[in-house]
């Protein structure tokens, strides 16, 4: 008589494994989505922080050159050419994913939505909060 040895999984075992994987995926996917959103917001905060610093450096250069503190009408003009092109793809007016539309700095996010910040180019050079 031959010995028959089963070297595999039963259908019930495979179904149980699929259910476990499904539950794990249902828990992990929403957490991953919120991590992506929060990392994108942190990235925006970093870029805006760097832009604020560049605006202050620009204003201090204006003090040295003209004895008058002033800010550029286009906030991206305070960046060097390489940084401006990497952020906006252009000179900073109407670029993507970052750009300037004449009154607001904007960023197109991965999901197609936009973040906006007010910019005032008078003597304060203030970049407002995200809205």
C-alpha positions in Angstrom: 0.0 0.0 0.0 1.2 3.6 -0.8 1.5 6.3 1.8 -0.2 9.4 0.6 1.2 12.5 2.2 -0.5 15.9 1.8 2.0 18.6 1.3 -0.1 21.7 1.1 -2.7 23.9 2.8 -6.3 23.1 3.0 -8.9 25.5 1.6 -10.0 26.5 5.1 -6.4 27.4 6.1 -6.1 29.6 2.9 -9.4 31.3 3.6 -8.4 32.1 7.2 -5.1 33.6 6.0 -6.9 35.7 3.4 -9.3 37.0 6.1 -6.4 37.9 8.4 -4.6 39.8 5.5 -7.8 41.6 4.7 -8.2 42.8 8.3 -4.6 44.0 8.4 -5.0 45.9 5.1 -8.2 47.5 6.3 -6.3 48.8 9.3 -3.1 49.9 7.6 -4.5 51.7 4.5 -6.3 54.6 6.4 -3.3 55.1 8.7 -1.0 55.3 5.7 -3.3 57.9 4.0 -3.2 60.2 7.1 0.6 59.8 7.3 0.9 61.0 3.7 -1.4 64.0 4.4 0.5 65.0 7.5 3.9 64.7 5.7 2.7 66.8 2.9 1.6 69.6 5.3 5.0 69.4 7.1 6.7 69.7 3.7 4.6 72.8 2.9 5.5 74.3 6.3 9.2 73.8 5.6 9.0 75.4 2.1 7.1 78.4 3.5 9.6 78.7 6.3 12.4 78.8 3.9 10.6 81.3 1.7 10.1 83.6 4.8 13.8 83.4 5.5 14.7 84.2 1.9 12.4 87.2 2.0 14.1 88.5 5.1 17.5 88.0 3.5 16.3 89.9 0.4 15.0 92.7 2.6 18.3 93.0 4.5 20.2 93.1 1.1 17.9 96.0 0.1 18.8 97.8 3.3 22.5 97.4 2.5 22.0 98.5 -1.1 19.4 101.2 -0.8 19.1 102.0 2.9 15.5 101.1 2.6 13.9 97.8 3.7 11.7 96.5 0.9 10.3 93.1 -0.2 9.8 91.8 -3.8 6.3 91.9 -5.3 6.8 88.3 -6.3 7.9 86.3 -3.2 9.7 83.7 -5.4 12.0 86.5 -6.6 13.8 86.3 -3.3 15.1 82.8 -4.1 18.0 82.0 -6.3 17.3 80.7 -9.8 17.9 77.1 -9.0 15.6 77.0 -6.0 12.9 79.0 -7.8 13.0 76.7 -10.8 12.9 73.6 -8.6 9.8 74.8 -6.7 7.9 76.5 -9.5 9.2 75.1 -12.8 9.3 78.7 -14.0 10.2 82.1 -12.8 7.6 81.8 -10.0 4.6 83.4 -11.6 1.9 80.8 -12.4 4.2 77.9 -11.8 3.6 74.3 -10.7 3.5 72.8 -8.1 4.4 76.0 -6.3 3.5 79.4 -7.7 2.4 83.0 -7.2 -0.9 84.3 -8.7 -0.4 88.0 -7.9 -1.8 88.0 -4.4 -1.3 84.4 -3.1 1.4 81.8 -2.9 -0.1 78.5 -3.8 0.9 74.8 -3.8 -0.8 72.1 -5.7 -0.9 68.9 -3.6 -0.6 65.3 -4.7 -4.4 64.9 -4.5 -5.1 67.9 -6.8 -6.2 70.2 -4.0 -4.4 73.5 -3.3 -2.9 75.2 -0.3 -2.9 79.0 -0.3 -1.0 81.7 1.7 -1.5 85.4 1.5 1.6 87.5 0.8 1.9 91.2 1.5 4.9 92.9 -0.3 4.6 96.2 1.5 7.2 97.1 4.2 6.3 94.0 6.2 6.8 91.2 3.7 4.4 89.0 5.6 3.4 85.5 4.5 0.1 84.7 6.2 -1.1 81.3 7.4 -2.3 78.5 5.2 -5.9 78.6 4.2 
